[in-house]
């Protein structure tokens, strides 16, 4: 190859001169045979491309759509069966819960009749002091309802999920990812704070708390006296409203409740009420009893009774 004449610049090479294969593919992507066949069809007045390709695309699209439809139906059947079973379980739970509530109301009514008859019998036997002692013990143990002024607290889940603004102020430690949900431990701490602040009687959603009652959890449900509670959770405490509210706010329970509100968005309200009614616990029964000698008895009873 001869050198270019003096004074004339050398011709510039194309940047893609070393990439002839790639350049050929980019400039003429269609195979020459296909291009020649398309040219013959155009010369004959026909379409450059045959219609088989479009028909195959339509058939493939229909087959894919049919497969998707069959898959959706196959996946939908178990969901429908599960939904039906869930609805049946919910109906059974609601039915048995209504039956349990009805039996509880019947027990309460029968207990009131028994107490009235018992008090009348003791008064006829001039055992008025014993009747008063029995009434006092019923109030202390929680067997009888209590009415009076007190404090009412309402707790509810946070309106939105919130993981907490301050991780160092977590009062529940490892309580789970949904920190905005009220859990059994929250109610336990708040109720213990009310007891420590001077509450005389406490109930949660109408369930009386006694020495035998407990606030438990089953999954995400909160149980009191083995009865599931639904939100919001209303805690009624009998006592002096002003001193009870002040002492509770200064207690560990009040600080814990304030921490739930501040860090996790748990909704909580406190109200002083002039008249509250805390029901009696219908599940309390007498396990051990012995007769009390009558104050008017002077001679032992020697009357024999047949079994």
Buried (B, 14 or more C-beta within 10 A) or exposed (E): EEEEEEEEEEEEEEEEEEEEEEEEEEEEEEEEEEEEBBEEBEEEEEEEEEEEEEEEEEEEEEEEEEEEEEEEEEEEEEEEEEEEEEEEEEEEEEEEEEEEEEEBEEEBEEBEEEBEEEBEEBEEEEBEEBBEEBBEEBBEBBBBBBEBBBBBBBBBBBEEEBEBEEEEEBBBEEBEEBBBBBBBBBBBBBBBBBBEBBBBBBBBBBBBBBEEBEBEEEEEEBBBBEBEBEBBBBBBBBBBBEEBBEBBBEBBBBBBBEBBBEBBBBBBEBEBBEEBBBBBBBBBEEEEEEEEEEEEEEEEEEEEEEE
